[in-house]
């Protein structure tokens, strides 16, 4: 898995990037936000 902000490789399941400190979104969070946008 890679940080979407800095592109560095991070451990699977990490909540924050060890390099830039940004919060990482896992696939479950991403799916939940997509469902919320669709009004489900």
PDBQT receptor file of N, H, CA, C and O in Angstrom, charges set to zero:
ATOM      1  N   UNK A   1       0.851  -1.164   0.000  1.00  0.00    +0.000 N 
ATOM      2  CA  UNK A   1       0.000   0.000   0.000  1.00  0.00    +0.000 C 
ATOM      3  C   UNK A   1       0.900   1.231   0.000  1.00  0.00    +0.000 C 
ATOM      4  O   UNK A   1       1.962   1.241   0.622  1.00  0.00    +0.000 OA
ATOM      5  N   UNK A   2       0.463   2.257  -0.699  1.00  0.00    +0.000 N 
ATOM      6  H   UNK A   2      -0.400   2.249  -1.204  1.00  0.00    +0.000 HD
ATOM      7  CA  UNK A   2       1.248   3.492  -0.808  1.00  0.00    +0.000 C 
ATOM      8  C   UNK A   2       0.440   4.688  -0.322  1.00  0.00    +0.000 C 
ATOM      9  O   UNK A   2      -0.783   4.725  -0.460  1.00  0.00    +0.000 OA
ATOM     10  N   UNK A   3       1.136   5.656   0.244  1.00  0.00    +0.000 N 
ATOM     11  H   UNK A   3       2.129   5.626   0.356  1.00  0.00    +0.000 HD
ATOM     12  CA  UNK A   3       0.498   6.893   0.687  1.00  0.00    +0.000 C 
ATOM     13  C   UNK A   3      -0.002   7.659  -0.530  1.00  0.00    +0.000 C 
ATOM     14  O   UNK A   3       0.744   7.859  -1.489  1.00  0.00    +0.000 OA
ATOM     15  N   UNK A   4      -1.245   8.084  -0.496  1.00  0.00    +0.000 N 
ATOM     16  H   UNK A   4      -1.851   7.922   0.283  1.00  0.00    +0.000 HD
ATOM     17  CA  UNK A   4      -1.812   8.823  -1.623  1.00  0.00    +0.000 C 
ATOM     18  C   UNK A   4      -1.296  10.260  -1.691  1.00  0.00    +0.000 C 
ATOM     19  O   UNK A   4      -1.498  10.940  -2.697  1.00  0.00    +0.000 OA
ATOM     20  N   UNK A   5      -0.634  10.727  -0.635  1.00  0.00    +0.000 N 
ATOM     21  H   UNK A   5      -0.470  10.175   0.182  1.00  0.00    +0.000 HD
ATOM     22  CA  UNK A   5      -0.138  12.098  -0.602  1.00  0.00    +0.000 C 
ATOM     23  C   UNK A   5       1.324  12.209  -1.004  1.00  0.00    +0.000 C 
ATOM     24  O   UNK A   5       1.685  13.062  -1.815  1.00  0.00    +0.000 OA
ATOM     25  N   UNK A   6       2.180  11.337  -0.432  1.00  0.00    +0.000 N 
ATOM     26  H   UNK A   6       1.887  10.644   0.227  1.00  0.00    +0.000 HD
ATOM     27  CA  UNK A   6       3.611  11.455  -0.723  1.00  0.00    +0.000 C 
ATOM     28  C   UNK A   6       4.141  10.323  -1.595  1.00  0.00    +0.000 C 
ATOM     29  O   UNK A   6       5.245  10.418  -2.132  1.00  0.00    +0.000 OA
ATOM     30  N   UNK A   7       3.356   9.240  -1.741  1.00  0.00    +0.000 N 
ATOM     31  H   UNK A   7       2.459   9.162  -1.305  1.00  0.00    +0.000 HD
ATOM     32  CA  UNK A   7       3.749   8.140  -2.616  1.00  0.00    +0.000 C 
ATOM     33  C   UNK A   7       4.680   7.103  -1.998  1.00  0.00    +0.000 C 
ATOM     34  O   UNK A   7       5.082   6.150  -2.666  1.00  0.00    +0.000 OA
ATOM     35  N   UNK A   8       5.020   7.285  -0.730  1.00  0.00    +0.000 N 
ATOM     36  H   UNK A   8       4.694   8.059  -0.188  1.00  0.00    +0.000 HD
ATOM     37  CA  UNK A   8       5.905   6.323  -0.067  1.00  0.00    +0.000 C 
ATOM     38  C   UNK A   8       5.125   5.059   0.287  1.00  0.00    +0.000 C 
ATOM     39  O   UNK A   8       3.910   5.097   0.480  1.00  0.00    +0.000 OA
ATOM     40  N   UNK A   9       5.841   3.946   0.369  1.00  0.00    +0.000 N 
ATOM     41  H   UNK A   9       6.828   3.915   0.212  1.00  0.00    +0.000 HD
ATOM     42  CA  UNK A   9       5.223   2.676   0.741  1.00  0.00    +0.000 C 
ATOM     43  C   UNK A   9       4.982   2.652   2.247  1.00  0.00    +0.000 C 
ATOM     44  O   UNK A   9       5.884   2.947   3.031  1.00  0.00    +0.000 OA
ATOM     45  N   UNK A  10       3.761   2.301   2.644  1.00  0.00    +0.000 N 
ATOM     46  H   UNK A  10       3.029   2.062   2.007  1.00  0.00    +0.000 HD
ATOM     47  CA  UNK A  10       3.406   2.207   4.059  1.00  0.00    +0.000 C 
ATOM     48  C   UNK A  10       2.859   0.813   4.345  1.00  0.00    +0.000 C 
ATOM     49  O   UNK A  10       2.423   0.110   3.434  1.00  0.00    +0.000 OA
ATOM     50  N   UNK A  11       2.886   0.425   5.598  1.00  0.00    +0.000 N 
ATOM     51  H   UNK A  11       3.240   0.996   6.338  1.00  0.00    +0.000 HD
ATOM     52  CA  UNK A  11       2.406  -0.887   5.987  1.00  0.00    +0.000 C 
ATOM     53  C   UNK A  11       0.899  -0.988   5.772  1.00  0.00    +0.000 C 
ATOM     54  O   UNK A  11       0.162  -0.037   6.036  1.00  0.00    +0.000 OA
ATOM     55  N   UNK A  12       0.453  -2.130   5.299  1.00  0.00    +0.000 N 
ATOM     56  H   UNK A  12       1.051  -2.902   5.085  1.00  0.00    +0.000 HD
ATOM     57  CA  UNK A  12      -0.970  -2.393   5.107  1.00  0.00    +0.000 C 
ATOM     58  C   UNK A  12      -1.701  -2.231   6.435  1.00  0.00    +0.000 C 
ATOM     59  O   UNK A  12      -1.268  -2.776   7.450  1.00  0.00    +0.000 OA
ATOM     60  N   UNK A  13      -2.785  -1.502   6.436  1.00  0.00    +0.000 N 
ATOM     61  H   UNK A  13      -3.137  -1.060   5.611  1.00  0.00    +0.000 HD
ATOM     62  CA  UNK A  13      -3.554  -1.297   7.663  1.00  0.00    +0.000 C 
ATOM     63  C   UNK A  13      -3.138  -0.083   8.465  1.00  0.00    +0.000 C 
ATOM     64  O   UNK A  13      -3.762   0.220   9.483  1.00  0.00    +0.000 OA
ATOM     65  N   UNK A  14      -2.103   0.621   8.037  1.00  0.00    +0.000 N 
ATOM     66  H   UNK A  14      -1.597   0.375   7.211  1.00  0.00    +0.000 HD
ATOM     67  CA  UNK A  14      -1.668   1.818   8.762  1.00  0.00    +0.000 C 
ATOM     68  C   UNK A  14      -2.734   2.899   8.667  1.00  0.00    +0.000 C 
ATOM     69  O   UNK A  14      -3.406   3.028   7.644  1.00  0.00    +0.000 OA
ATOM     70  N   UNK A  15      -2.887   3.674   9.731  1.00  0.00    +0.000 N 
ATOM     71  H   UNK A  15      -2.341   3.569  10.563  1.00  0.00    +0.000 HD
ATOM     72  CA  UNK A  15      -3.844   4.772   9.722  1.00  0.00    +0.000 C 
ATOM     73  C   UNK A  15      -3.187   6.084   9.312  1.00  0.00    +0.000 C 
ATOM     74  O   UNK A  15      -3.854   6.988   8.809  1.00  0.00    +0.000 OA
ATOM     75  N   UNK A  16      -1.872   6.185   9.528  1.00  0.00    +0.000 N 
ATOM     76  H   UNK A  16      -1.330   5.450   9.936  1.00  0.00    +0.000 HD
ATOM     77  CA  UNK A  16      -1.142   7.397   9.188  1.00  0.00    +0.000 C 
ATOM     78  C   UNK A  16       0.131   7.041   8.440  1.00  0.00    +0.000 C 
ATOM     79  O   UNK A  16       0.720   5.987   8.680  1.00  0.00    +0.000 OA
ATOM     80  N   UNK A  17       0.552   7.900   7.547  1.00  0.00    +0.000 N 
ATOM     81  H   UNK A  17       0.074   8.756   7.352  1.00  0.00    +0.000 HD
ATOM     82  CA  UNK A  17       1.802   7.707   6.818  1.00  0.00    +0.000 C 
ATOM     83  C   UNK A  17       2.980   8.008   7.743  1.00  0.00    +0.000 C 
ATOM     84  O   UNK A  17       3.002   9.042   8.410  1.00  0.00    +0.000 OA
ATOM     85  N   UNK A  18       3.953   7.105   7.782  1.00  0.00    +0.000 N 
ATOM     86  H   UNK A  18       3.935   6.264   7.240  1.00  0.00    +0.000 HD
ATOM     87  CA  UNK A  18       5.144   7.296   8.614  1.00  0.00    +0.000 C 
ATOM     88  C   UNK A  18       6.056   8.383   8.074  1.00  0.00    +0.000 C 
ATOM     89  O   UNK A  18       6.925   8.870   8.797  1.00  0.00    +0.000 OA
ATOM     90  N   UNK A  19       5.880   8.771   6.827  1.00  0.00    +0.000 N 
ATOM     91  H   UNK A  19       5.174   8.375   6.239  1.00  0.00    +0.000 HD
ATOM     92  CA  UNK A  19       6.769   9.742   6.188  1.00  0.00    +0.000 C 
ATOM     93  C   UNK A  19       6.213  11.163   6.227  1.00  0.00    +0.000 C 
ATOM     94  O   UNK A  19       6.909  12.091   6.640  1.00  0.00    +0.000 OA
ATOM     95  N   UNK A  20       4.955  11.339   5.796  1.00  0.00    +0.000 N 
ATOM     96  H   UNK A  20       4.390  10.585   5.460  1.00  0.00    +0.000 HD
ATOM     97  CA  UNK A  20       4.411  12.700   5.747  1.00  0.00    +0.000 C 
ATOM     98  C   UNK A  20       3.405  12.980   6.863  1.00  0.00    +0.000 C 
ATOM     99  O   UNK A  20       3.046  14.135   7.097  1.00  0.00    +0.000 OA
ATOM    100  N   UNK A  21       2.943  11.922   7.559  1.00  0.00    +0.000 N 
ATOM    101  H   UNK A  21       3.235  10.984   7.369  1.00  0.00    +0.000 HD
ATOM    102  CA  UNK A  21       2.050  12.098   8.692  1.00  0.00    +0.000 C 
ATOM    103  C   UNK A  21       0.578  12.259   8.347  1.00  0.00    +0.000 C 
ATOM    104  O   UNK A  21      -0.254  12.424   9.239  1.00  0.00    +0.000 OA
ATOM    105  N   UNK A  22       0.251  12.212   7.062  1.00  0.00    +0.000 N 
ATOM    106  H   UNK A  22       0.926  12.077   6.337  1.00  0.00    +0.000 HD
ATOM    107  CA  UNK A  22      -1.140  12.368   6.658  1.00  0.00    +0.000 C 
ATOM    108  C   UNK A  22      -1.951  11.132   7.039  1.00  0.00    +0.000 C 
ATOM    109  O   UNK A  22      -1.425  10.020   7.081  1.00  0.00    +0.000 OA
ATOM    110  N   UNK A  23      -3.241  11.341   7.317  1.00  0.00    +0.000 N 
ATOM    111  H   UNK A  23      -3.669  12.244   7.283  1.00  0.00    +0.000 HD
ATOM    112  CA  UNK A  23      -4.117  10.220   7.636  1.00  0.00    +0.000 C 
ATOM    113  C   UNK A  23      -4.429   9.458   6.357  1.00  0.00    +0.000 C 
ATOM    114  O   UNK A  23      -4.763  10.045   5.328  1.00  0.00    +0.000 OA
ATOM    115  N   UNK A  24      -4.314   8.138   6.443  1.00  0.00    +0.000 N 
ATOM    116  H   UNK A  24      -4.043   7.660   7.279  1.00  0.00    +0.000 HD
ATOM    117  CA  UNK A  24      -4.580   7.288   5.295  1.00  0.00    +0.000 C 
ATOM    118  C   UNK A  24      -6.011   6.777   5.373  1.00  0.00    +0.000 C 
ATOM    119  O   UNK A  24      -6.523   6.506   6.460  1.00  0.00    +0.000 OA
ATOM    120  N   UNK A  25      -6.656   6.646   4.213  1.00  0.00    +0.000 N 
ATOM    121  H   UNK A  25      -6.240   6.865   3.330  1.00  0.00    +0.000 HD
ATOM    122  CA  UNK A  25      -8.008   6.122   4.146  1.00  0.00    +0.000 C 
ATOM    123  C   UNK A  25      -7.922   4.700   3.640  1.00  0.00    +0.000 C 
ATOM    124  O   UNK A  25      -7.380   4.456   2.562  1.00  0.00    +0.000 OA
ATOM    125  N   UNK A  26      -8.457   3.747   4.414  1.00  0.00    +0.000 N 
ATOM    126  H   UNK A  26      -8.897   3.946   5.290  1.00  0.00    +0.000 HD
ATOM    127  CA  UNK A  26      -8.444   2.368   3.929  1.00  0.00    +0.000 C 
ATOM    128  C   UNK A  26      -9.643   2.133   3.012  1.00  0.00    +0.000 C 
ATOM    129  O   UNK A  26     -10.517   2.992   2.904  1.00  0.00    +0.000 OA
ATOM    130  N   UNK A  27      -9.687   0.990   2.362  1.00  0.00    +0.000 N 
ATOM    131  H   UNK A  27      -8.977   0.292   2.451  1.00  0.00    +0.000 HD
ATOM    132  CA  UNK A  27     -10.731   0.717   1.373  1.00  0.00    +0.000 C 
ATOM    133  C   UNK A  27     -12.114   0.701   2.009  1.00  0.00    +0.000 C 
ATOM    134  O   UNK A  27     -13.083   1.080   1.352  1.00  0.00    +0.000 OA
ATOM    135  N   UNK A  28     -12.240   0.278   3.261  1.00  0.00    +0.000 N 
ATOM    136  H   UNK A  28     -11.452  -0.029   3.795  1.00  0.00    +0.000 HD
ATOM    137  CA  UNK A  28     -13.547   0.256   3.925  1.00  0.00    +0.000 C 
ATOM    138  C   UNK A  28     -14.065   1.676   4.103  1.00  0.00    +0.000 C 
ATOM    139  O   UNK A  28     -15.237   1.941   3.836  1.00  0.00    +0.000 OA
ATOM    140  N   UNK A  29     -13.207   2.598   4.554  1.00  0.00    +0.000 N 
ATOM    141  H   UNK A  29     -12.255   2.383   4.771  1.00  0.00    +0.000 HD
ATOM    142  CA  UNK A  29     -13.609   3.991   4.719  1.00  0.00    +0.000 C 
ATOM    143  C   UNK A  29     -13.992   4.602   3.387  1.00  0.00    +0.000 C 
ATOM    144  O   UNK A  29     -14.952   5.367   3.304  1.00  0.00    +0.000 OA
ATOM    145  N   UNK A  30     -13.245   4.268   2.343  1.00  0.00    +0.000 N 
ATOM    146  H   UNK A  30     -12.465   3.647   2.410  1.00  0.00    +0.000 HD
ATOM    147  CA  UNK A  30     -13.507   4.793   1.019  1.00  0.00    +0.000 C 
ATOM    148  C   UNK A  30     -14.875   4.327   0.517  1.00  0.00    +0.000 C 
ATOM    149  O   UNK A  30     -15.639   5.123  -0.029  1.00  0.00    +0.000 OA
ATOM    150  N   UNK A  31     -15.187   3.037   0.698  1.00  0.00    +0.000 N 
ATOM    151  H   UNK A  31     -14.567   2.390   1.142  1.00  0.00    +0.000 HD
ATOM    152  CA  UNK A  31     -16.475   2.494   0.273  1.00  0.00    +0.000 C 
ATOM    153  C   UNK A  31     -17.610   3.142   1.049  1.00  0.00    +0.000 C 
ATOM    154  O   UNK A  31     -18.659   3.431   0.473  1.00  0.00    +0.000 OA
ATOM    155  N   UNK A  32     -17.424   3.373   2.332  1.00  0.00    +0.000 N 
ATOM    156  H   UNK A  32     -16.572   3.138   2.800  1.00  0.00    +0.000 HD
ATOM    157  CA  UNK A  32     -18.455   3.988   3.163  1.00  0.00    +0.000 C 
ATOM    158  C   UNK A  32     -18.731   5.416   2.707  1.00  0.00    +0.000 C 
ATOM    159  O   UNK A  32     -19.887   5.837   2.664  1.00  0.00    +0.000 OA
ATOM    160  N   UNK A  33     -17.694   6.158   2.370  1.00  0.00    +0.000 N 
ATOM    161  H   UNK A  33     -16.755   5.816   2.405  1.00  0.00    +0.000 HD
ATOM    162  CA  UNK A  33     -17.906   7.546   1.940  1.00  0.00    +0.000 C 
ATOM    163  C   UNK A  33     -18.570   7.602   0.579  1.00  0.00    +0.000 C 
ATOM    164  O   UNK A  33     -19.344   8.521   0.315  1.00  0.00    +0.000 OA
ATOM    165  N   UNK A  34     -18.290   6.645  -0.291  1.00  0.00    +0.000 N 
ATOM    166  H   UNK A  34     -17.661   5.898  -0.077  1.00  0.00    +0.000 HD
ATOM    167  CA  UNK A  34     -18.935   6.590  -1.600  1.00  0.00    +0.000 C 
ATOM    168  C   UNK A  34     -20.423   6.292  -1.418  1.00  0.00    +0.000 C 
ATOM    169  O   UNK A  34     -21.264   6.901  -2.079  1.00  0.00    +0.000 OA
ATOM    170  N   UNK A  35     -20.750   5.359  -0.526  1.00  0.00    +0.000 N 
ATOM    171  H   UNK A  35     -20.067   4.864   0.011  1.00  0.00    +0.000 HD
ATOM    172  CA  UNK A  35     -22.151   5.010  -0.264  1.00  0.00    +0.000 C 
ATOM    173  C   UNK A  35     -22.893   6.205   0.315  1.00  0.00    +0.000 C 
ATOM    174  O   UNK A  35     -24.054   6.432  -0.027  1.00  0.00    +0.000 OA
ATOM    175  N   UNK A  36     -22.240   6.977   1.194  1.00  0.00    +0.000 N 
ATOM    176  H   UNK A  36     -21.298   6.793   1.472  1.00  0.00    +0.000 HD
ATOM    177  CA  UNK A  36     -22.873   8.167   1.774  1.00  0.00    +0.000 C 
ATOM    178  C   UNK A  36     -23.166   9.203   0.701  1.00  0.00    +0.000 C 
ATOM    179  O   UNK A  36     -24.216   9.845   0.729  1.00  0.00    +0.000 OA
ATOM    180  N   UNK A  37     -22.260   9.369  -0.234  1.00  0.00    +0.000 N 
ATOM    181  H   UNK A  37     -21.408   8.847  -0.257  1.00  0.00    +0.000 HD
ATOM    182  CA  UNK A  37     -22.457  10.332  -1.319  1.00  0.00    +0.000 C 
ATOM    183  C   UNK A  37     -23.624   9.934  -2.221  1.00  0.00    +0.000 C 
ATOM    184  O   UNK A  37     -24.313  10.792  -2.771  1.00  0.00    +0.000 OA
ATOM    185  N   UNK A  38     -23.838   8.616  -2.367  1.00  0.00    +0.000 N 
ATOM    186  H   UNK A  38     -23.278   7.919  -1.919  1.00  0.00    +0.000 HD
ATOM    187  CA  UNK A  38     -24.932   8.121  -3.199  1.00  0.00    +0.000 C 
ATOM    188  C   UNK A  38     -26.258   8.130  -2.429  1.00  0.00    +0.000 C 
ATOM    189  O   UNK A  38     -27.310   7.851  -3.004  1.00  0.00    +0.000 OA
ATOM    190  N   UNK A  39     -26.210   8.446  -1.150  1.00  0.00    +0.000 N 
ATOM    191  H   UNK A  39     -25.355   8.673  -0.684  1.00  0.00    +0.000 HD
ATOM    192  CA  UNK A  39     -27.417   8.513  -0.342  1.00  0.00    +0.000 C 
ATOM    193  C   UNK A  39     -27.911   7.179   0.152  1.00  0.00    +0.000 C 
ATOM    194  O   UNK A  39     -29.107   7.005   0.384  1.00  0.00    +0.000 OA
ATOM    195  N   UNK A  40     -27.011   6.238   0.315  1.00  0.00    +0.000 N 
ATOM    196  H   UNK A  40     -26.039   6.379   0.127  1.00  0.00    +0.000 HD
ATOM    197  CA  UNK A  40     -27.397   4.898   0.800  1.00  0.00    +0.000 C 
ATOM    198  C   UNK A  40     -27.095   4.748   2.245  1.00  0.00    +0.000 C 
ATOM    199  O   UNK A  40     -27.352   3.691   2.823  1.00  0.00    +0.000 OA
TER     200      UNK A  40
